[in-house]
Amino acid sequence: KGVKRLSIVNMVLAVSLMLFVFIAGPTVHILESFLQNTGSYLNFIVERTFNLQAYTRSDWIGNWTLFIFGWTIAWAPFVGLFVAKISRGRTIREFVVGVMLVPTIFTFLWFSIFGNTALHKIMNEGYTALIGQVQADHAIALFKLYEILPFSSIVSFITVILIITFFVTSSDSGSLVIDSLASGGAQESPVWHRVFWATSEGAVAAVLLLAGGLSALQTMTIASALPFSIIMIISALGMWRALVIESHHHRSLQLEIQNRFSGTTGRGLWKRRLLGLVTFPDKEEVQEFMASTVTKAMSRVERELSMLHWNAQIHVDADNARTYLEVKRDDKVDFIYEIRLIENKLPDYAFPEMLHGKESGRVYYRAEVFLRLGGQSYDIFGFDQHDIIIDILDKFEKHLIFLEISPGNLPWNMVEHDDMLSSES
């Protein structure tokens, strides 16, 4: 929440400064140059991306292009994981548009407004002294521009606040990701964990600045980007492979909406279904259900598969939060049918009388189905053993169809671990 609030403050301040310069500067010239500069950038993007100054040499490539590449790659694991974490529930298309398209357009606007305001002042209003001032010290360029605009002191103060909050939010997001990785992906880690990583990150940056100034920090950034660049290439290949496999899963599942009691029949089913709609079990009830009904149903399937010479095993976590049936067949993708204990907030329609007098803490628990593809978003609490067995067989049948339509019957070792796929989904 703290990072979110600071980020909102950042965007409000940044947009406010941008609008101020847009209005106080040459507005018509900014609009014209924005369109022309954007077109020029898109026209030369391929050429300049591959330009390494093979025929003419300067320090531009090292001081700008390679440094920015290194800086971006070094930050990619932290920013990528952070943005992915706060984008839970979004599609890959929405994620890419939100992360790439929107910030890029905002960057085009920012450079056009501030850069072309300065260029207009130099070329048309005679503020040529600004050139030497910026060349002498790039860090004060923005503040020198403010000096030739109205309300320079106020705007400069707001800019300093903006710079500080931008650095703080960047550091916070990196620290949160490091803390999440060090905590095994835990959603909530102890406060002292977060304090430790945030303090450590700040201390490392301070030491580098004191030891060699900004150049030492830049050198460290570029050096750390090299191993990450290799990891990013491997991750891209793994992501592509995971998407190919997921497309086969979608074909086998036919993208149908999973019904909570799909595939089950029999007298009394409607009563169990109604009970499941208006009751909200606590943690102990769901754990007991998983330890008894779910485990027994999986055991019956396991026993029958073993008699048919299929390698099937049941795995149960020590805290009864996760129970799954795993079926292996030679070198093919193994089948996983998993039930997880999932905590949810009580919906608004959950009146106190529905809770049977229990103190739930405003949460209830579900026994949700997970496959290799990820969570299936339906709850089986209240199923009897027959219902669960039918559901397992439904999913197993679709898994066999998936193996049949997959080219070359994809070997299991080319698939990411099911936990990774589940968390990504």
Solvent accessible surface area in square Angstrom, and as a share of the most:
residue,aa,sasa,rsa
1,K,184,0.78
2,G,44,0.42
3,V,23,0.13
4,K,134,0.57
5,R,150,0.55
6,L,51,0.25
7,S,42,0.27
8,I,94,0.48
9,V,66,0.38
10,N,5,0.02
11,M,90,0.40
12,V,89,0.51
13,L,35,0.17
14,A,1,0.01
15,V,55,0.32
16,S,57,0.37
17,L,5,0.03
18,M,13,0.06
19,L,93,0.46
20,F,48,0.20
21,V,0,0.00
22,F,43,0.18
23,I,129,0.65
24,A,36,0.28
25,G,12,0.12
26,P,22,0.14
27,T,44,0.25
28,V,104,0.60
29,H,61,0.27
30,I,3,0.02
31,L,97,0.48
32,E,107,0.48
33,S,11,0.07
34,F,42,0.17
35,L,131,0.65
36,Q,140,0.62
37,N,64,0.33
38,T,28,0.16
39,G,38,0.36
40,S,45,0.29
41,Y,105,0.40
42,L,107,0.53
43,N,109,0.56
44,F,73,0.30
45,I,71,0.36
46,V,102,0.59
47,E,115,0.52
48,R,150,0.55
49,T,72,0.42
50,F,161,0.67
51,N,69,0.35
52,L,116,0.58
53,Q,31,0.14
54,A,73,0.56
55,Y,214,0.81
56,T,99,0.58
57,R,197,0.72
58,S,65,0.42
59,D,100,0.52
60,W,143,0.50
61,I,20,0.10
62,G,38,0.37
63,N,99,0.51
64,W,121,0.42
65,T,28,0.16
66,L,84,0.42
67,F,30,0.12
68,I,58,0.30
69,F,100,0.42
70,G,6,0.06
71,W,92,0.32
72,T,80,0.46
73,I,44,0.22
74,A,11,0.09
75,W,62,0.22
76,A,32,0.25
77,P,35,0.22
78,F,50,0.21
79,V,63,0.36
80,G,33,0.32
81,L,81,0.40
82,F,33,0.14
83,V,31,0.18
84,A,49,0.38
85,K,97,0.41
86,I,118,0.60
87,S,23,0.15
88,R,201,0.74
89,G,79,0.76
90,R,162,0.59
91,T,76,0.44
92,I,85,0.43
93,R,188,0.69
94,E,85,0.38
95,F,59,0.25
96,V,65,0.37
97,V,67,0.39
98,G,39,0.37
99,V,58,0.33
100,M,126,0.56
101,L,95,0.47
102,V,91,0.52
103,P,61,0.38
104,T,57,0.33
105,I,82,0.42
106,F,55,0.23
107,T,58,0.34
108,F,39,0.16
109,L,61,0.30
110,W,60,0.21
111,F,125,0.52
112,S,6,0.04
113,I,9,0.05
114,F,14,0.06
115,G,31,0.30
116,N,12,0.06
117,T,0,0.00
118,A,22,0.17
119,L,91,0.45
120,H,35,0.16
121,K,22,0.09
122,I,31,0.16
123,M,146,0.65
124,N,95,0.49
125,E,84,0.38
126,G,54,0.52
127,Y,89,0.34
128,T,83,0.48
129,A,71,0.55
130,L,10,0.05
131,I,77,0.39
132,G,40,0.39
133,Q,68,0.30
134,V,45,0.26
135,Q,132,0.59
136,A,90,0.70
137,D,62,0.32
138,H,138,0.62
139,A,82,0.63
140,I,60,0.31
141,A,29,0.23
142,L,48,0.24
143,F,51,0.21
144,K,45,0.19
145,L,7,0.04
146,Y,1,0.00
147,E,107,0.48
148,I,41,0.21
149,L,11,0.06
150,P,71,0.44
151,F,138,0.58
152,S,33,0.21
153,S,90,0.58
154,I,106,0.54
155,V,9,0.05
156,S,26,0.17
157,F,135,0.56
158,I,53,0.27
159,T,2,0.01
160,V,65,0.37
161,I,65,0.33
162,L,7,0.03
163,I,73,0.37
164,I,93,0.47
165,T,16,0.09
166,F,85,0.35
167,F,140,0.58
168,V,60,0.34
169,T,13,0.07
170,S,45,0.29
171,S,35,0.22
172,D,42,0.22
173,S,10,0.06
174,G,2,0.02
175,S,6,0.04
176,L,60,0.30
177,V,8,0.04
178,I,41,0.21
179,D,5,0.02
180,S,21,0.13
181,L,111,0.55
182,A,63,0.49
183,S,29,0.19
184,G,74,0.71
185,G,46,0.44
186,A,41,0.32
187,Q,134,0.60
188,E,143,0.64
189,S,13,0.08
190,P,67,0.42
191,V,100,0.58
192,W,165,0.58
193,H,43,0.19
194,R,86,0.31
195,V,86,0.50
196,F,108,0.45
197,W,73,0.26
198,A,39,0.30
199,T,87,0.51
200,S,34,0.22
201,E,46,0.21
202,G,38,0.36
203,A,50,0.39
204,V,87,0.50
205,A,34,0.27
206,A,47,0.36
207,V,94,0.54
208,L,38,0.19
209,L,81,0.41
210,L,157,0.78
211,A,84,0.65
212,G,36,0.34
213,G,30,0.29
214,L,111,0.55
215,S,71,0.46
216,A,26,0.20
217,L,38,0.19
218,Q,57,0.25
219,T,91,0.53
220,M,101,0.45
221,T,16,0.09
222,I,68,0.35
223,A,62,0.48
224,S,35,0.22
225,A,5,0.04
226,L,121,0.60
227,P,72,0.45
228,F,54,0.22
229,S,29,0.19
230,I,100,0.51
231,I,93,0.47
232,M,81,0.36
233,I,113,0.57
234,I,111,0.56
235,S,62,0.40
236,A,62,0.48
237,L,114,0.57
238,G,21,0.20
239,M,85,0.38
240,W,150,0.53
241,R,47,0.17
242,A,16,0.12
243,L,69,0.35
244,V,38,0.22
245,I,4,0.02
246,E,55,0.25
247,S,52,0.33
248,H,16,0.07
249,H,15,0.07
250,H,68,0.30
251,R,143,0.52
252,S,5,0.03
253,L,16,0.08
254,Q,146,0.65
255,L,124,0.62
256,E,71,0.32
257,I,165,0.84
258,Q,37,0.16
259,N,63,0.32
260,R,44,0.16
261,F,9,0.04
262,S,40,0.26
263,G,49,0.47
264,T,8,0.05
265,T,106,0.61
266,G,52,0.50
267,R,243,0.89
268,G,27,0.26
269,L,32,0.16
270,W,161,0.57
271,K,123,0.52
272,R,64,0.23
273,R,107,0.39
274,L,94,0.47
275,L,108,0.54
276,G,16,0.15
277,L,98,0.49
278,V,61,0.35
279,T,23,0.14
280,F,22,0.09
281,P,13,0.08
282,D,34,0.18
283,K,83,0.35
284,E,117,0.53
285,E,64,0.29
286,V,0,0.00
287,Q,37,0.16
288,E,111,0.50
289,F,20,0.08
290,M,1,0.00
291,A,46,0.35
292,S,31,0.20
293,T,29,0.17
294,V,0,0.00
295,T,33,0.19
296,K,113,0.48
297,A,0,0.00
298,M,0,0.00
299,S,34,0.22
300,R,113,0.41
301,V,11,0.06
302,E,45,0.20
303,R,129,0.47
304,E,96,0.43
305,L,20,0.10
306,S,56,0.36
307,M,130,0.58
308,L,118,0.59
309,H,161,0.72
310,W,57,0.20
311,N,83,0.43
312,A,8,0.07
313,Q,90,0.40
314,I,38,0.19
315,H,60,0.27
316,V,72,0.41
317,D,53,0.28
318,A,116,0.90
319,D,87,0.45
320,N,47,0.24
321,A,29,0.23
322,R,46,0.17
323,T,1,0.01
324,Y,35,0.13
325,L,0,0.00
326,E,25,0.11
327,V,4,0.02
328,K,88,0.37
329,R,96,0.35
330,D,127,0.66
331,D,75,0.39
332,K,55,0.23
333,V,2,0.01
334,D,10,0.05
335,F,7,0.03
336,I,5,0.02
337,Y,0,0.00
338,E,3,0.01
339,I,0,0.00
340,R,50,0.18
341,L,24,0.12
342,I,48,0.24
343,E,104,0.47
344,N,43,0.22
345,K,172,0.73
346,L,16,0.08
347,P,35,0.22
348,D,145,0.75
349,Y,124,0.47
350,A,4,0.03
351,F,111,0.46
352,P,98,0.62
353,E,130,0.58
354,M,48,0.21
355,L,20,0.10
356,H,126,0.56
357,G,81,0.78
358,K,84,0.36
359,E,167,0.75
360,S,25,0.16
361,G,51,0.49
362,R,140,0.51
363,V,34,0.20
364,Y,29,0.11
365,Y,30,0.11
366,R,52,0.19
367,A,0,0.00
368,E,20,0.09
369,V,0,0.00
370,F,23,0.10
371,L,16,0.08
372,R,20,0.07
373,L,22,0.11
374,G,1,0.01
375,G,37,0.36
376,Q,21,0.09
377,S,91,0.59
378,Y,8,0.03
379,D,7,0.04
380,I,0,0.00
381,F,43,0.18
382,G,31,0.30
383,F,6,0.02
384,D,57,0.30
385,Q,51,0.23
386,H,97,0.43
387,D,1,0.00
388,I,0,0.00
389,I,27,0.14
390,I,45,0.23
391,D,3,0.01
392,I,1,0.01
393,L,82,0.41
394,D,37,0.19
395,K,7,0.03
396,F,25,0.10
397,E,105,0.47
398,K,48,0.20
399,H,17,0.07
400,L,67,0.33
401,I,71,0.36
402,F,0,0.00
403,L,21,0.10
404,E,140,0.63
405,I,55,0.28
406,S,5,0.03
407,P,87,0.55
408,G,76,0.73
409,N,56,0.29
410,L,5,0.03
411,P,39,0.25
412,W,127,0.44
413,N,105,0.54
414,M,93,0.41
415,V,18,0.10
416,E,65,0.29
417,H,103,0.46
418,D,11,0.06
419,D,56,0.29
420,M,105,0.47
421,L,23,0.11
422,S,10,0.07
423,S,83,0.54
424,E,134,0.60
425,S,89,0.57
